[in-house]
Amino acid sequence: MIEEFLGMISHRTIRSAVSHFGRSKDGGSLIEVAVFLPLVLLCAAYAVEFAYFFIISATLISSSRNAAQYSIQGYQSPGQISLPVAGPSSSVSSVAALAVADLGSNAVSGASVNVCSKVVGITGNATQCVSYGPSVSTNTSLASQIDPEAPTFLLNRVDITYTVQPPIPLTFFNIPLVPTLAFHRYTSMRVMD
């Protein structure tokens, strides 16, 4: 009789352990979610960062193109006597101000604009350059570009360097997971002298 009782207990214990093990899958799912949720959120944050950097890059390209076009054409009105001035960025009608305004309101403090224009001056067959904004290193080899058909044509150029802060500052033990990037874009356009 004792043997039957122990046999029943062992069968009941085994059945309850098996049924309890089957029900514990909910806890396993919770652990899986707890492990993979940070990874999914990190991937989503990186997607937002990539999209933000892509938009900034596209904006820099169009901003430098618009500013270079403005530097050679101006407003193209009958009352326009001379080409627009190169800067400063605080002047409303300057080339540097147009370049910074195209970047948006958050870029005013982080954008450095280098304008090479006939208005600044001409050395030999090359236009002289002047920089506006915070001191950011730009490519100095671009300053000596000469148009192949000089002196009939001159190259006007607008270089924009913008240091981009990530919109979501991700850190892990004070180590940034997304770096601060400096984008540099330039556009050169020919102007007839």
trRosetta pair geometry for C-beta under 8 A, 3 or more apart (Angstrom, degrees):
i j d omega theta_ij theta_ji phi_ij phi_ji
1 4 5.6 -47 -149 32 35 111
1 5 6.4 36 151 -19 64 104
2 5 5.5 -51 -148 36 35 114
2 6 6.3 32 154 -15 67 106
3 6 5.8 -54 -145 40 31 108
3 7 6.2 36 152 -23 63 107
4 7 5.5 -55 -148 36 30 115
4 8 6.4 31 153 -20 65 103
5 8 5.8 -53 -150 34 31 110
5 9 6.4 29 152 -18 64 105
6 9 5.6 -50 -144 37 34 112
6 10 6.2 33 157 -19 65 106
7 10 5.9 -55 -146 37 28 108
7 11 6.5 27 155 -16 63 106
8 11 5.8 -57 -148 38 31 108
8 12 6.1 28 155 -16 66 108
9 12 5.7 -56 -145 40 30 109
9 13 6.0 31 155 -21 66 109
10 13 5.6 -51 -142 38 30 113
10 14 6.3 31 157 -19 63 106
11 14 5.8 -54 -146 38 29 109
11 15 6.2 29 155 -18 65 108
12 15 5.7 -55 -144 38 30 110
12 16 6.1 25 159 -15 66 108
13 16 6.0 -56 -143 40 27 106
13 17 6.2 28 156 -19 63 108
14 17 5.7 -56 -146 37 29 111
14 18 6.2 28 156 -18 65 107
15 18 5.8 -56 -147 37 29 109
15 19 6.2 22 157 -12 66 108
16 19 5.8 -54 -140 43 32 106
16 20 5.9 34 157 -21 66 109
17 20 5.7 -54 -142 40 28 111
17 21 6.2 32 154 -22 63 106
18 21 5.6 -52 -146 34 29 113
18 22 6.5 31 152 -19 62 104
19 22 5.5 -50 -149 35 34 115
19 23 6.6 30 153 -15 65 105
20 23 5.8 -57 -148 39 34 108
20 24 6.4 40 152 -32 65 105
21 24 5.7 -50 -148 23 33 116
22 25 6.8 -26 179 -14 41 108
23 26 6.8 -24 170 9 61 106
24 27 5.0 -38 -170 32 71 118
24 28 6.5 79 135 -23 76 96
25 28 5.1 -50 -150 35 43 118
25 29 6.4 48 151 -22 69 98
26 29 5.7 -49 -151 32 34 112
26 30 6.6 36 149 -20 63 103
27 30 5.5 -51 -151 33 36 115
27 31 6.6 36 151 -19 66 102
28 31 5.6 -52 -150 35 35 111
28 32 6.4 37 151 -20 65 103
29 32 5.5 -51 -148 35 34 114
29 33 6.4 35 153 -18 66 103
30 33 5.8 -52 -149 36 32 111
30 34 6.3 32 152 -19 64 107
31 34 5.5 -53 -146 38 33 113
31 35 6.3 30 155 -18 65 106
32 35 5.8 -58 -148 37 30 108
32 36 6.1 2 165 3 68 114
33 36 6.4 -69 -134 50 25 92
33 37 5.5 39 168 -41 66 110
34 37 6.3 -35 -126 17 20 116
35 38 7.8 -75 174 29 27 97
35 39 7.7 7 140 -2 61 115
36 39 5.3 -60 -156 43 53 114
36 40 5.9 53 149 -23 81 104
37 40 5.7 -54 -143 37 33 110
37 41 6.3 31 158 -16 66 107
38 41 5.7 -56 -144 40 33 111
38 42 6.1 36 155 -23 66 106
39 42 5.6 -51 -145 35 31 113
39 43 6.5 32 154 -18 63 103
40 43 5.7 -52 -149 36 32 111
40 44 6.4 33 151 -19 64 105
41 44 5.5 -52 -147 37 34 113
41 45 6.3 36 153 -20 66 104
42 45 5.6 -51 -146 36 32 112
42 46 6.5 32 153 -17 64 104
42 170 7.4 100 -133 -146 82 148
42 177 7.7 -81 -150 156 108 160
43 46 5.7 -53 -147 37 32 111
43 47 6.5 37 151 -23 63 103
44 47 5.6 -50 -150 31 33 115
44 48 6.7 35 150 -18 64 101
45 48 5.7 -51 -152 34 35 112
45 49 6.4 37 149 -19 66 104
45 168 5.1 -122 -155 102 103 154
45 170 5.8 109 141 -67 146 134
45 178 8.0 -127 138 -37 104 134
46 49 5.4 -50 -145 37 36 115
46 50 6.2 39 155 -21 67 103
46 178 7.3 179 -109 -82 71 115
47 50 5.8 -51 -145 35 30 111
47 51 6.4 30 155 -17 63 106
48 51 5.8 -56 -149 38 30 110
48 52 6.3 31 153 -21 64 108
48 167 6.7 -98 141 71 109 121
48 168 6.0 65 91 -5 131 131
49 52 5.7 -57 -148 36 30 112
49 53 6.3 25 156 -15 66 107
49 166 5.4 -14 -125 -145 109 108
49 167 6.9 -166 -100 38 63 87
49 168 6.3 -98 -65 42 94 101
49 170 7.9 -70 -56 1 140 122
49 178 5.1 -123 -136 -129 157 150
50 53 5.9 -56 -146 39 30 108
50 54 6.2 33 153 -22 64 108
51 54 5.6 -55 -147 36 30 114
51 55 6.4 31 155 -19 65 105
52 55 5.9 -54 -149 35 30 110
52 56 6.4 30 153 -17 64 106
52 164 7.8 155 132 179 102 129
52 166 7.3 111 83 -147 145 58
52 167 5.1 -161 -104 -5 165 122
53 56 5.6 -52 -145 38 33 113
53 57 6.3 36 154 -21 65 105
53 164 6.4 122 -111 123 78 161
53 181 6.6 43 -126 45 121 150
53 183 8.0 162 -161 -62 84 128
54 57 5.8 -54 -148 35 30 112
54 58 6.5 27 155 -15 64 106
55 58 5.9 -55 -147 39 31 109
55 59 6.2 32 154 -20 65 109
56 59 5.6 -57 -146 38 29 113
56 60 6.3 33 154 -23 64 104
56 162 6.9 -144 178 102 113 136
56 164 5.3 75 155 -102 172 138
56 183 6.3 167 129 0 109 157
57 60 5.7 -52 -148 32 30 112
57 61 6.7 32 153 -20 62 103
57 183 5.9 -148 -97 -138 73 146
57 185 7.5 133 -157 -56 63 131
58 61 5.8 -51 -152 31 34 113
58 62 6.6 23 156 -9 66 106
59 62 6.1 -60 -147 43 32 103
59 63 5.9 34 155 -24 67 111
59 102 7.0 171 -179 140 87 86
59 103 5.9 102 143 -127 120 56
59 104 7.1 -23 -171 -15 153 107
60 63 5.6 -55 -139 37 29 113
60 64 6.3 25 163 -15 65 105
60 103 7.1 31 -87 -104 62 99
60 160 5.6 -161 -155 92 92 127
60 162 6.0 -140 -95 18 122 131
60 183 5.5 -151 -31 126 168 130
60 185 4.2 134 138 16 109 139
61 64 6.4 -59 -150 37 25 103
61 65 6.4 21 154 -16 62 111
61 185 5.3 -119 -82 -162 54 153
61 187 7.8 103 -163 -59 56 112
62 65 5.6 -57 -145 40 34 112
62 66 6.1 34 158 -20 69 107
62 102 6.6 -144 108 171 89 132
63 66 6.0 -54 -144 37 28 109
63 67 6.3 23 158 -15 63 110
63 99 5.2 90 162 -156 100 65
63 100 8.0 85 -170 -63 133 14
63 102 3.7 167 -114 96 90 127
63 103 5.3 20 -94 -59 160 74
63 160 6.0 18 101 -22 117 170
63 185 7.7 103 61 80 92 131
64 67 5.9 -57 -143 40 30 109
64 68 6.2 30 158 -19 65 108
64 99 6.6 39 -92 -132 47 112
64 158 4.9 -179 -154 97 75 104
64 159 7.2 15 -128 -118 126 18
64 160 5.0 -136 -74 5 101 114
64 185 4.9 -151 -7 115 146 101
64 186 5.8 -149 -168 -135 149 23
64 187 4.2 149 132 -2 100 105
65 68 6.0 -56 -145 38 28 108
65 69 6.3 27 156 -17 63 108
65 187 4.7 152 -86 -88 54 165
66 69 5.8 -57 -148 38 28 110
66 70 6.2 29 154 -19 64 108
66 98 6.4 -133 122 150 104 114
66 99 7.4 164 78 -95 92 58
66 102 5.6 145 57 -81 142 155
67 70 5.6 -54 -146 38 32 112
67 71 6.3 36 153 -26 64 104
67 95 5.1 96 -172 -177 94 84
67 96 7.5 59 -151 -88 136 24
67 98 5.0 158 -103 93 82 106
67 99 3.8 3 -69 -71 151 94
67 102 7.1 -126 -43 9 96 138
67 113 7.4 -114 -177 -151 168 127
67 115 7.5 -106 154 -103 121 103
67 158 4.3 146 100 -147 115 172
67 160 7.7 117 28 -51 149 118
67 187 7.6 137 63 50 83 122
68 71 5.5 -50 -148 30 33 114
68 72 6.9 14 159 -6 63 104
68 156 5.9 151 -156 111 81 99
68 157 6.6 -16 -113 -137 116 27
68 158 4.5 -137 -64 10 82 111
68 187 4.2 -126 -6 99 150 111
68 188 6.9 -145 -145 -113 147 11
68 189 4.6 135 151 1 113 117
69 72 6.4 -67 -153 42 31 96
69 73 5.9 -11 165 16 70 118
69 189 6.4 112 -81 -42 52 170
70 73 6.4 -75 -126 57 25 85
70 74 6.7 67 -174 -99 63 23
70 84 6.2 -18 151 32 94 146
70 95 5.8 167 95 -115 109 80
70 98 5.4 1 47 82 167 171
71 83 6.9 44 -179 175 51 119
71 84 6.5 -102 -113 61 47 101
71 86 7.4 36 -124 -105 115 69
71 95 4.6 32 -80 -109 98 140
71 115 6.6 180 -102 -158 143 109
71 117 4.9 -120 -174 -104 122 122
71 119 7.6 -126 -162 11 89 118
71 156 4.7 -173 110 167 123 141
71 158 6.5 168 -13 -53 141 112
71 189 7.5 144 67 55 101 120
71 191 7.9 -97 116 -55 83 138
72 83 7.3 -33 -132 -133 22 127
72 156 5.1 -171 -63 29 97 148
72 189 5.3 -112 -12 108 145 123
72 190 7.6 71 -121 95 156 30
72 191 4.1 -154 -133 -85 109 110
73 76 5.3 -18 168 -54 101 105
74 77 7.9 -94 121 17 105 76
74 80 5.1 142 119 -162 142 149
74 82 7.8 146 -81 111 154 40
74 83 5.4 -146 -54 -137 115 52
74 84 5.0 155 -112 -26 85 91
75 80 5.5 177 56 -71 94 133
75 84 7.8 103 -22 -58 79 113
76 80 6.8 -47 -81 16 8 151
77 80 4.9 114 58 -22 75 100
82 119 7.3 104 159 -109 109 110
83 117 7.0 -165 127 174 139 123
83 118 6.6 82 35 68 159 103
83 119 5.0 -134 86 -60 113 116
84 93 5.9 -138 -141 151 112 86
84 94 6.4 159 160 -130 107 34
84 95 5.7 137 104 -50 117 82
84 119 7.2 -95 88 -38 38 164
85 91 6.8 -19 79 107 125 158
85 93 7.2 75 34 103 94 88
85 94 5.0 -52 87 -112 89 89
85 95 7.2 -140 100 -1 43 85
85 119 6.0 -156 -121 148 41 148
86 94 6.3 13 110 -167 22 105
86 95 5.3 -38 -139 37 43 117
86 96 6.3 52 155 -24 62 101
86 115 4.0 170 -158 97 104 141
86 117 5.2 -172 -83 28 105 132
86 119 5.8 -178 -37 85 89 116
86 120 5.2 29 -33 -65 148 103
86 130 5.4 102 116 55 150 120
86 132 7.7 173 136 -26 90 123
87 91 6.6 140 175 31 39 117
87 94 4.8 104 -115 165 26 147
87 95 6.8 -65 -59 57 64 78
87 96 3.8 24 -100 11 97 138
87 97 7.2 141 -131 -26 62 78
87 113 7.1 156 -89 90 125 119
87 115 6.2 171 -34 18 102 138
87 130 6.4 -138 22 108 123 119
87 132 4.2 -173 -140 -57 156 144
88 91 5.4 113 58 -4 64 98
88 94 6.4 119 57 40 25 171
88 96 6.3 -62 -176 72 29 141
88 97 7.5 69 111 -54 46 95
88 132 5.3 157 -144 -130 65 129
89 94 7.2 -116 -93 80 23 129
89 96 4.5 -88 -80 130 67 112
89 97 5.3 138 -159 -82 43 62
89 99 8.0 -78 -116 62 94 92
89 100 5.0 53 -152 -6 114 151
89 108 7.5 147 151 -155 132 79
89 111 7.9 147 -123 87 148 103
89 113 6.5 133 -81 27 108 129
89 132 4.8 159 -33 147 95 130
89 133 5.9 74 -35 -66 148 81
90 97 7.0 -78 58 -92 7 112
91 94 4.1 75 82 -15 114 118
91 96 7.8 74 50 61 94 98
91 97 5.4 -126 79 -36 60 138
92 97 5.9 -157 -137 143 17 161
93 97 7.1 43 37 56 14 139
94 97 4.5 96 59 5 86 104
94 98 7.1 -148 95 -6 48 84
95 98 5.8 -54 -153 34 33 111
95 99 6.5 33 151 -19 65 105
95 113 7.7 -177 115 156 83 135
95 115 5.0 115 91 -123 131 143
95 117 6.7 160 -4 -51 161 147
95 158 6.5 -137 160 -98 118 123
96 99 5.6 -53 -149 35 34 113
96 100 6.4 27 156 -13 67 106
96 113 4.2 151 -135 91 90 145
96 115 5.7 -101 -60 -32 89 130
96 132 4.3 32 -151 50 159 149
96 133 7.4 -159 -170 -32 122 98
97 100 6.0 -57 -145 41 31 106
97 101 6.0 32 156 -22 66 110
98 101 5.7 -55 -141 38 29 112
98 102 6.4 33 158 -23 63 104
99 102 6.0 -55 -154 30 28 111
99 103 7.1 29 149 -22 59 103
99 111 7.3 -168 124 151 98 140
99 113 4.9 129 82 -117 144 136
99 115 7.9 -160 -11 -74 143 103
99 158 5.9 -166 -85 179 138 134
99 160 5.6 -162 175 -84 126 123
100 103 5.7 -52 -159 26 38 115
100 107 6.4 -164 -158 106 72 101
100 108 5.7 75 172 -114 121 62
100 111 5.2 170 -113 76 87 141
100 113 6.4 -95 -49 -36 91 135
100 133 7.3 166 -83 -81 125 122
103 107 3.5 -70 128 65 127 157
103 108 7.8 171 79 -58 116 48
103 111 5.6 164 17 -65 170 151
103 160 7.5 -179 -65 -174 126 144
103 162 6.6 174 -137 -97 145 148
104 107 5.4 90 62 4 76 105
105 108 6.4 -23 -167 -19 43 112
106 110 7.7 -1 140 19 70 119
107 110 5.6 -86 -151 58 56 94
107 111 4.7 46 161 -34 99 118
107 162 5.9 -27 -148 -136 115 128
108 111 6.9 -53 -127 25 15 106
109 134 7.2 50 172 -33 58 124
110 134 7.0 -33 -135 21 30 134
110 162 5.7 70 122 -157 98 74
110 163 5.0 -118 -170 56 109 82
110 164 7.6 118 143 -78 148 36
110 165 7.6 -129 -98 -11 158 96
111 133 5.4 -93 103 -133 58 154
111 134 7.9 120 69 25 25 92
111 160 6.1 -21 -165 -164 107 98
111 161 7.2 148 -157 78 55 47
111 162 4.7 -17 -103 -97 78 92
112 131 6.4 0 178 -172 99 108
112 132 7.3 169 -159 87 56 46
112 133 3.9 -164 -111 90 49 125
112 134 5.6 -92 -73 64 100 64
112 135 7.2 76 -108 -133 139 7
112 136 3.9 -162 1 34 151 113
112 138 6.9 -144 112 -52 124 111
112 160 7.3 150 78 -157 52 47
112 161 4.6 -11 58 60 103 98
112 162 7.5 -169 23 -73 66 46
113 131 7.0 157 86 -155 46 58
113 132 4.9 -12 63 61 95 95
113 133 5.4 105 11 -10 72 126
113 158 6.8 -22 -165 -167 95 91
113 159 7.1 150 -160 81 44 58
113 160 5.5 -11 -105 -103 72 75
114 129 5.6 15 175 -178 97 120
114 130 7.4 177 -152 88 59 31
114 131 4.7 -24 -100 -99 78 82
114 132 7.8 179 -80 22 35 64
114 138 5.1 -106 -23 38 148 175
114 157 7.7 -8 109 112 92 96
114 158 7.3 151 80 -160 57 42
114 159 3.9 -2 55 56 108 109
114 160 7.8 -155 24 -67 72 33
114 161 7.7 42 -8 -4 104 100
114 186 7.9 -30 67 -108 106 113
115 120 6.8 155 109 -45 93 135
115 129 6.7 162 85 -149 37 69
115 130 5.9 -17 61 60 86 79
115 131 7.8 161 17 -93 66 32
115 132 7.2 15 -1 4 106 108
115 157 7.7 169 -155 89 36 56
115 158 5.6 -3 -108 -109 69 76
115 159 8.0 -142 -62 29 33 70
116 120 6.8 -95 -147 37 37 143
116 127 4.6 116 164 99 89 112
116 128 6.7 -163 -141 103 76 23
116 129 4.1 -37 -86 -88 86 87
116 142 7.9 -144 -20 131 148 96
116 143 6.8 178 -89 -129 134 62
116 155 7.1 12 112 111 125 85
116 156 6.2 176 96 -154 74 45
116 157 4.2 19 46 49 116 90
116 158 7.6 -145 28 -66 71 38
116 159 7.9 53 -8 -7 100 96
117 120 4.9 106 61 -2 79 97
117 127 5.8 -155 94 178 4 139
117 156 5.0 32 -109 -133 66 103
118 121 7.9 177 -172 27 33 3
118 122 6.3 4 -136 -59 68 104
118 127 5.6 -80 -68 -114 49 116
118 154 5.5 103 -75 87 106 154
118 156 6.7 -63 -12 -80 81 103
118 191 6.2 -108 -19 86 129 143
118 193 7.0 172 -114 -109 142 85
120 127 6.6 86 56 172 105 93
120 128 4.6 -132 117 83 108 93
120 129 6.6 73 108 -102 164 12
120 130 5.2 -165 -129 -9 134 110
121 127 7.3 131 82 -164 45 59
121 128 3.9 8 70 21 93 136
122 125 7.5 -12 -176 -133 107 17
122 126 7.1 153 -157 80 66 36
122 127 5.9 -45 -102 -106 68 51
122 128 6.7 -125 -73 -13 18 89
122 154 6.8 -80 -111 -120 117 145
123 126 5.6 -23 68 68 82 89
123 127 8.0 92 23 -167 74 7
123 128 5.7 89 -12 -69 102 94
124 146 7.4 -51 110 -103 113 129
125 146 4.8 62 98 -148 106 116
125 147 7.0 -116 155 41 108 80
125 150 3.5 89 -175 156 130 147
125 151 5.3 -119 -117 -85 100 76
125 154 7.2 -156 178 -107 66 82
126 143 7.7 80 161 152 135 59
126 144 6.0 -45 -124 -152 166 44
126 145 6.6 134 -130 76 110 42
126 146 4.9 -79 -73 -86 91 81
126 150 7.8 -34 -60 -108 50 160
126 154 7.7 133 -140 -149 22 92
126 155 7.4 -22 -138 46 66 101
127 154 5.4 98 -50 170 105 118
127 155 6.2 -134 11 76 114 63
127 156 6.2 30 13 -96 172 54
127 157 7.4 166 68 14 126 86
129 143 5.1 -98 8 -126 140 98
129 157 7.5 -32 -98 69 111 104
131 138 7.2 -175 -106 8 127 135
133 136 7.2 -23 110 12 110 107
136 161 4.5 -157 113 102 136 134
136 163 6.8 -159 -109 -35 137 106
136 182 6.9 178 -163 -149 126 130
137 161 7.7 -180 75 -148 39 173
138 142 7.5 -70 145 40 103 123
138 159 5.1 92 -159 133 140 146
138 161 5.5 -140 -89 -32 90 134
138 184 6.7 152 -130 -138 75 127
139 142 4.9 71 102 -8 103 109
139 159 7.2 -155 40 -133 87 147
139 184 6.9 116 -16 158 103 150
139 186 7.7 -99 44 -19 119 144
140 143 5.5 -28 -169 4 59 119
141 144 6.8 -60 -169 32 46 101
142 145 5.8 -19 -168 -21 55 116
142 157 6.5 -155 158 147 115 163
142 159 6.6 124 88 -69 152 133
142 186 6.4 5 -157 124 164 175
145 155 5.4 -53 112 71 110 158
145 157 7.0 83 52 -39 135 146
145 188 6.7 -64 111 -118 157 150
146 150 5.3 -65 176 -9 96 149
146 155 7.1 -175 -147 8 17 119
147 150 4.5 127 66 -52 88 88
147 153 4.5 -122 146 100 158 95
147 154 5.8 -151 -5 -125 134 19
147 155 4.8 168 -60 -37 92 90
147 190 5.9 97 -121 -119 135 101
149 152 5.1 -50 144 58 98 109
149 153 4.7 50 83 25 103 112
149 190 7.9 36 52 -146 111 139
150 153 6.3 -91 -81 68 51 62
150 154 6.6 68 -112 -90 96 57
151 154 7.5 8 -156 -65 56 87
151 193 5.9 -65 161 54 76 155
152 192 6.7 -32 160 -143 73 76
152 193 6.3 -171 -178 37 22 98
153 190 4.6 -6 -176 -169 126 113
153 191 6.7 144 -158 70 72 35
153 192 5.9 -46 -101 -100 71 49
153 193 6.6 -174 -106 -8 16 90
154 190 7.1 141 71 -154 35 62
154 191 5.3 -27 64 63 87 90
154 193 5.2 86 -17 -62 106 107
155 188 5.0 -11 -168 -169 112 111
155 189 7.3 139 -153 71 62 29
155 190 6.1 -42 -97 -96 58 59
155 191 7.8 144 -112 17 11 80
156 188 7.1 155 80 -154 42 58
156 189 5.4 -22 63 66 93 83
156 190 7.6 152 18 -113 79 10
156 191 5.3 50 -17 -14 114 121
157 186 5.9 16 -178 179 105 113
157 187 6.8 176 -146 88 63 44
157 188 4.4 -21 -96 -99 95 77
157 189 7.6 161 -83 20 47 61
158 186 6.5 178 89 -148 46 69
158 187 5.7 1 52 52 89 88
159 184 6.9 -6 -172 -168 96 92
159 185 7.6 168 -152 90 53 39
159 186 4.1 -21 -101 -97 71 110
160 184 7.3 171 88 -147 49 48
160 185 5.5 -9 59 62 94 83
160 186 7.1 168 17 -83 62 56
161 182 6.1 7 -176 179 97 102
161 183 7.1 171 -150 87 49 48
161 184 4.7 -8 -103 -102 83 84
162 182 7.2 167 84 -154 36 58
162 183 5.2 -11 60 58 88 96
162 184 8.0 172 20 -79 61 42
163 180 6.3 21 179 163 97 107
163 181 7.4 173 -152 93 54 38
163 182 4.8 -26 -98 -99 72 80
163 183 8.0 178 -86 19 24 67
164 180 6.8 178 81 -164 54 64
164 181 5.0 -8 52 65 105 86
164 182 7.4 178 11 -90 74 27
164 183 6.1 43 -20 -8 117 107
165 169 7.7 -25 171 -78 96 100
165 180 5.8 -17 -105 -121 55 101
166 169 5.8 135 80 -88 105 52
166 170 7.2 -63 120 12 152 82
166 176 7.9 155 17 -170 137 118
166 178 4.3 88 -87 107 159 130
166 179 7.9 122 -39 77 119 23
166 180 7.0 -112 -14 -90 83 58
168 178 7.4 77 80 22 78 150
169 176 7.2 -67 -166 -126 80 99
169 178 7.5 -136 -133 55 38 107
170 176 7.0 97 82 -161 62 61
170 177 4.0 -52 111 49 111 117
170 178 5.3 80 41 1 105 101
171 174 5.8 7 174 -114 130 21
171 175 6.2 142 -161 63 78 36
171 176 5.5 -45 -98 -94 81 47
171 177 6.5 -167 -98 -7 23 86
172 175 5.4 -33 68 60 74 95
172 177 5.8 70 -7 -58 102 108
176 179 6.2 113 111 -94 125 44
176 180 7.6 -9 145 -21 168 79
